[in-house]
């Protein structure tokens, strides 16, 4: 998508609606906040730097959207349904930047659960014990570990393993 196209698409989406200042708008994988001044509508986007931090600079979301679109095209798949507020199930062994982390889309979206599991290779914890797992939003995970962002829209069955510069991507549903 061309630079600025995401903002334009969201503004077009809002053009036939009544919009109030400060409203949240979910559009695709992203959430925006409306800014209405003298009847003119503009948008702020999450900056992916800190929780609930908005900016009018769309570079970060445009980059994430481009990476997600490229990943879907490279894998020749349609996007799996999820949004940044959905949660992933995470092993307590995982920490942001863990070198041997992986992400596996095990299930379809269910309520606020994304279907993603985030773990580490050779996890020392028993992940069948619920005490060793927790949920975290895809948004918060993306803030703390940006390398996940391109893969969130991959459908069920995809496994992304991080080890070195280029992650290994496997579609286990085929």
C-alpha positions as CSV (number, residue, x, y, z in Angstrom):
1,X,0.0,0.0,0.0
2,X,1.4,3.4,-0.9
3,X,2.5,5.8,1.9
4,X,-0.5,7.5,3.4
5,X,-2.9,5.1,1.8
6,X,-3.9,3.5,5.2
7,X,-4.9,6.9,6.6
8,X,-6.8,7.7,3.4
9,X,-8.6,4.4,3.5
10,X,-9.7,4.8,7.1
11,X,-10.8,8.4,6.5
12,X,-12.8,7.1,3.5
13,X,-14.3,4.4,5.7
14,X,-15.4,7.1,8.1
15,X,-16.6,9.6,5.5
16,X,-20.3,8.5,5.6
17,X,-20.5,8.1,9.3
18,X,-21.1,10.5,12.2
19,X,-17.7,10.8,14.0
20,X,-17.0,12.3,17.4
21,X,-13.6,13.5,18.7
22,X,-11.7,10.8,20.5
23,X,-13.6,7.8,19.2
24,X,-11.7,4.5,18.7
25,X,-11.9,3.0,15.2
26,X,-10.9,-0.6,14.4
27,X,-9.8,-1.0,10.8
28,X,-8.2,-4.2,9.8
29,X,-5.6,-5.2,12.3
30,X,-5.2,-1.6,13.6
31,X,-7.0,0.7,16.0
32,X,-7.1,4.5,15.4
33,X,-8.5,7.4,17.4
34,X,-10.5,10.2,15.7
35,X,-9.5,13.8,16.0
36,X,-12.3,16.2,15.0
37,X,-11.5,19.9,14.8
38,X,-14.0,22.4,13.3
39,X,-15.8,19.6,11.6
40,X,-12.6,18.2,10.0
41,X,-11.8,14.6,10.7
42,X,-8.2,13.4,11.2
43,X,-6.8,10.3,12.8
44,X,-4.2,9.3,15.4
45,X,-2.7,5.8,15.4
46,X,-1.0,3.8,18.0
47,X,2.7,4.4,17.9
48,X,3.8,0.9,19.0
49,X,6.2,2.5,21.4
50,X,4.2,2.4,24.7
51,X,0.8,1.2,25.7
52,X,-2.1,3.5,24.5
53,X,0.3,6.0,23.0
54,X,-1.2,7.7,20.0
55,X,0.5,9.8,17.3
56,X,-0.4,11.4,14.0
57,X,2.7,9.8,12.5
58,X,1.6,6.8,10.5
59,X,5.0,5.4,9.6
60,X,5.0,2.6,12.1
61,X,1.5,1.3,11.2
62,X,2.2,1.7,7.5
63,X,5.4,-0.4,7.9
64,X,3.6,-3.1,9.9
65,X,0.8,-3.2,7.3
66,X,3.3,-3.5,4.5
67,X,5.2,-6.3,6.3
68,X,2.0,-8.2,7.0
69,X,0.8,-7.8,3.4
70,X,4.2,-9.0,2.1
71,X,4.2,-12.0,4.4
72,X,0.7,-13.0,3.3
73,X,1.7,-12.6,-0.4
74,X,5.0,-14.6,0.1
75,X,3.1,-17.4,1.8
76,X,0.2,-17.2,-0.8
77,X,-2.5,-17.2,1.9
78,X,-5.4,-15.1,2.9
79,X,-5.2,-13.3,6.2
80,X,-6.3,-15.2,9.3
81,X,-8.7,-13.2,11.4
82,X,-7.3,-11.4,14.4
83,X,-6.8,-7.8,15.7
84,X,-4.1,-6.3,17.8
85,X,-6.3,-6.4,20.9
86,X,-6.7,-10.2,20.7
87,X,-4.5,-12.2,23.1
88,X,-1.9,-14.9,22.6
89,X,-1.2,-17.7,25.0
90,X,2.4,-17.4,26.2
91,X,4.8,-19.6,28.0
92,X,6.3,-18.0,31.1
93,X,9.7,-19.0,29.7
94,X,9.3,-16.5,26.9
95,X,10.7,-13.0,27.4
96,X,10.9,-10.2,24.7
97,X,13.9,-10.8,22.4
98,X,14.4,-14.4,23.5
99,X,16.6,-15.8,20.7
100,X,14.8,-19.2,20.2
101,X,11.2,-18.0,20.5
102,X,8.5,-19.3,18.2
103,X,4.9,-18.4,17.4
104,X,2.4,-21.0,16.3
105,X,-1.2,-20.3,15.2
106,X,-2.9,-23.3,16.7
107,X,-6.5,-22.3,16.5
108,X,-8.9,-19.9,14.9
109,X,-9.9,-16.7,16.7
110,X,-12.2,-17.3,19.6
111,X,-13.6,-14.3,21.5
112,X,-10.5,-12.3,22.6
113,X,-8.1,-15.2,22.0
114,X,-6.1,-14.9,18.7
115,X,-5.2,-18.6,18.4
116,X,-1.5,-17.8,18.7
117,X,0.8,-19.6,21.1
118,X,4.2,-18.0,21.9
119,X,6.9,-20.3,23.3
120,X,10.6,-21.0,23.3
121,X,12.5,-24.0,21.9
122,X,13.2,-26.7,24.5
123,X,11.0,-24.9,27.0
124,X,12.1,-25.9,30.6
125,X,8.6,-25.4,31.9
126,X,5.8,-27.9,31.6
127,X,3.5,-26.0,29.2
128,X,0.6,-28.5,30.0
129,X,0.5,-26.8,33.4
130,X,-1.7,-23.7,33.1
131,X,0.4,-22.0,35.9
132,X,3.2,-21.8,33.3
133,X,1.1,-19.9,30.8
134,X,-0.5,-16.5,30.5
135,X,-2.3,-14.3,28.0
136,X,-1.0,-11.0,26.5
137,X,-2.5,-8.9,23.7
138,X,-0.9,-9.0,20.3
139,X,-0.5,-5.2,20.7
140,X,1.6,-5.4,23.9
141,X,3.6,-8.3,22.4
142,X,4.3,-6.2,19.3
143,X,5.5,-3.2,21.4
144,X,7.9,-5.4,23.3
145,X,9.0,-7.7,20.5
146,X,8.5,-6.1,17.1
147,X,9.7,-9.2,15.2
148,X,6.2,-10.8,15.6
149,X,4.4,-8.0,13.8
150,X,4.7,-9.3,10.2
151,X,3.2,-12.7,11.1
152,X,0.1,-12.0,13.1
153,X,-2.3,-12.4,10.1
154,X,-1.0,-15.8,9.1
155,X,-3.7,-18.4,9.3
156,X,-4.0,-21.5,11.5
157,X,-1.2,-23.9,11.1
158,X,1.6,-21.5,10.6
159,X,4.7,-21.9,12.8
160,X,7.4,-19.1,12.8
161,X,10.7,-20.0,14.6
162,X,13.2,-17.4,15.4
163,X,16.9,-18.3,15.4
164,X,19.3,-15.8,13.9
165,X,18.5,-13.2,11.2
166,X,15.7,-15.0,9.2
167,X,12.9,-16.8,10.9
168,X,11.9,-20.2,9.6
169,X,8.2,-20.3,8.5
170,X,6.3,-23.5,8.2
171,X,2.7,-24.2,7.3
172,X,1.8,-27.2,9.3
173,X,-1.7,-27.4,8.0
174,X,-0.7,-28.6,4.6
